[in-house]
């Protein structure tokens, strides 16, 4: 299992809560989250209870304020430990129509600009065949994040998005996180 510590204030100050398993509602442990230490494992954090709202994918490392995990606010209300994300190969296929229809684009590497690579600005469904991925709403790994593990996603709402906008994505790789960015796990 992994381990993550949430702090109410920036720079690991204030009330804190240590977590080592999935939690669908963190509201009773802290009122706001302004810094985090991920001691082990890969975690997906959610803005709202029951694994809803904006997602943030974090690898081991220290995040002294919510901007370091690219957070839109200090609200973290649920989290889950991600199991079996590391692979030896990665393959993802995106479609421009829901239900795996229309044009398809298959990829095995990181992609900083979906538009430059595929000439698409939106994906409406996808299949993760190997590995795990993080999809971003904007190019260069910015904007809302969506964690995609092996499986089928017939609609963009299945990966938690409210729109089909897609700007970039990267593979979840074993190794340390990069300071200030959530690019490698």
C-alpha positions as CSV (number, residue, x, y, z in Angstrom):
1,X,0.0,0.0,0.0
2,X,1.0,3.6,-0.4
3,X,1.1,6.4,2.0
4,X,0.0,10.1,1.7
5,X,-0.1,12.9,4.2
6,X,-2.5,15.9,3.8
7,X,-1.8,19.2,5.5
8,X,-4.3,22.1,6.0
9,X,-1.6,24.8,5.5
10,X,1.1,25.4,3.0
11,X,4.6,24.1,3.6
12,X,3.4,21.1,5.6
13,X,2.0,23.1,8.5
14,X,-1.2,22.9,10.4
15,X,-3.5,20.0,11.1
16,X,-2.6,16.9,9.0
17,X,-4.0,13.5,8.2
18,X,-2.1,10.4,7.2
19,X,-3.8,8.0,4.7
20,X,-2.8,4.6,3.4
21,X,-6.0,3.5,1.6
22,X,-8.8,4.7,-0.5
23,X,-11.1,7.3,1.1
24,X,-14.4,8.4,-0.4
25,X,-14.8,11.3,2.0
26,X,-11.9,13.1,3.7
27,X,-14.1,16.0,5.0
28,X,-14.0,14.9,8.6
29,X,-10.1,14.9,8.7
30,X,-9.3,18.4,7.4
31,X,-11.2,21.4,6.1
32,X,-8.8,22.4,3.4
33,X,-5.6,21.0,1.8
34,X,-2.7,23.3,1.0
35,X,0.2,20.9,1.0
36,X,0.8,17.2,0.6
37,X,3.6,14.6,1.1
38,X,3.3,11.5,-1.0
39,X,5.5,9.0,0.8
40,X,4.8,6.1,-1.5
41,X,2.6,4.9,-4.3
42,X,0.6,6.6,-7.0
43,X,-2.5,8.5,-5.9
44,X,-5.5,10.1,-7.6
45,X,-7.0,13.0,-5.5
46,X,-10.5,14.3,-6.2
47,X,-11.9,17.7,-5.5
48,X,-15.2,16.3,-4.1
49,X,-16.3,13.3,-2.1
50,X,-17.1,10.0,-3.7
51,X,-14.3,10.4,-6.3
52,X,-15.8,13.2,-8.1
53,X,-14.7,16.6,-9.4
54,X,-11.3,17.6,-10.6
55,X,-8.6,14.9,-10.5
56,X,-5.0,15.2,-9.5
57,X,-2.5,12.4,-10.1
58,X,0.4,12.5,-7.7
59,X,3.6,10.4,-7.5
60,X,6.0,10.2,-4.5
61,X,7.3,13.6,-3.6
62,X,6.6,16.8,-1.7
63,X,4.0,19.4,-2.8
64,X,4.3,22.5,-0.5
65,X,1.2,24.2,-1.9
66,X,-1.7,23.3,-4.2
67,X,-0.1,24.9,-7.2
68,X,2.7,22.3,-7.1
69,X,0.2,19.6,-7.9
70,X,-1.5,21.9,-10.4
71,X,-4.5,22.2,-8.2
72,X,-7.3,24.7,-9.0
73,X,-8.1,25.2,-5.3
74,X,-7.3,23.9,-1.8
75,X,-10.2,21.4,-1.9
76,X,-9.4,17.7,-1.7
77,X,-12.3,15.6,-0.5
78,X,-11.5,12.0,-1.6
79,X,-8.5,9.9,-2.8
80,X,-7.7,6.5,-4.0
81,X,-4.5,4.5,-4.1
82,X,-3.7,3.3,-7.6
83,X,-2.7,-0.3,-7.9
84,X,-0.9,-2.0,-10.8
85,X,-0.3,1.0,-12.9
86,X,3.2,0.3,-14.0
87,X,3.7,-1.7,-17.2
88,X,6.4,-2.7,-19.6
89,X,4.5,-1.3,-22.5
90,X,2.0,1.4,-23.1
91,X,-0.7,1.7,-25.8
92,X,-3.8,3.9,-25.9
93,X,-6.3,4.4,-28.7
94,X,-8.5,7.5,-28.9
95,X,-11.6,8.0,-31.0
96,X,-13.3,11.2,-32.2
97,X,-16.8,9.8,-31.7
98,X,-18.5,8.2,-28.6
99,X,-18.7,4.4,-28.5
100,X,-15.4,3.9,-30.3
101,X,-16.6,5.4,-33.6
102,X,-15.1,7.7,-36.1
103,X,-11.4,8.4,-36.6
104,X,-9.0,6.5,-34.3
105,X,-5.5,7.5,-33.2
106,X,-3.3,5.0,-31.5
107,X,-0.2,6.0,-29.4
108,X,2.6,4.4,-27.3
109,X,4.5,7.5,-26.1
110,X,3.9,10.8,-24.3
111,X,2.2,13.5,-26.4
112,X,2.6,17.1,-25.4
113,X,0.2,18.4,-28.1
114,X,-2.6,16.2,-29.3
115,X,-3.5,18.7,-32.0
116,X,0.0,18.7,-33.5
117,X,0.2,14.9,-33.4
118,X,-3.4,14.0,-34.5
119,X,-5.1,17.3,-35.6
120,X,-7.8,16.5,-33.0
121,X,-8.9,18.9,-30.3
122,X,-11.3,16.5,-28.8
123,X,-11.6,12.8,-28.0
124,X,-14.9,11.3,-27.2
125,X,-13.9,7.7,-26.3
126,X,-10.8,5.6,-25.8
127,X,-9.4,2.2,-25.0
128,X,-6.3,1.8,-22.8
129,X,-4.7,-1.4,-24.0
130,X,-1.5,-1.3,-22.0
131,X,-0.1,0.8,-19.1
132,X,-1.8,3.7,-17.4
133,X,-2.0,7.3,-18.7
134,X,-2.8,10.8,-17.6
135,X,-4.9,12.9,-20.0
136,X,-4.8,16.7,-19.8
137,X,-7.4,19.1,-21.1
138,X,-4.7,21.5,-22.5
139,X,-1.4,21.1,-24.3
140,X,1.9,20.7,-22.5
141,X,0.4,18.8,-19.6
142,X,-1.8,21.6,-18.2
143,X,-5.5,21.9,-17.2
144,X,-7.7,19.3,-15.8
145,X,-6.2,15.9,-15.4
146,X,-7.8,12.5,-15.9
147,X,-6.3,9.2,-14.9
148,X,-6.8,6.4,-17.4
149,X,-6.0,2.8,-16.5
150,X,-6.5,-0.3,-18.6
151,X,-10.0,-0.6,-19.9
152,X,-12.6,0.8,-22.2
153,X,-14.1,4.3,-21.9
154,X,-17.1,4.6,-24.4
155,X,-17.6,8.3,-23.5
156,X,-15.4,11.1,-22.1
157,X,-17.7,11.2,-19.1
158,X,-16.4,7.7,-18.2
159,X,-13.0,9.1,-17.4
160,X,-14.6,12.0,-15.4
161,X,-14.4,14.8,-18.0
162,X,-17.3,17.3,-18.5
163,X,-16.2,18.0,-22.0
164,X,-14.2,16.1,-24.7
165,X,-11.4,18.7,-24.8
166,X,-8.0,17.0,-24.9
167,X,-4.6,18.8,-25.2
168,X,-1.9,16.3,-24.1
169,X,-1.3,13.0,-22.3
170,X,1.6,11.0,-20.9
171,X,2.4,7.5,-19.7
172,X,2.6,6.6,-16.1
173,X,6.2,5.6,-15.6
174,X,8.0,4.2,-12.6
175,X,10.4,6.7,-11.1
176,X,10.5,9.9,-9.1
177,X,8.1,12.8,-9.7
178,X,9.4,15.9,-11.3
179,X,9.4,19.0,-9.1
180,X,6.5,21.3,-9.8
181,X,4.9,19.0,-12.4
182,X,3.1,15.7,-12.3
183,X,4.6,14.0,-15.3
184,X,6.2,10.8,-14.2
185,X,5.1,8.3,-11.6
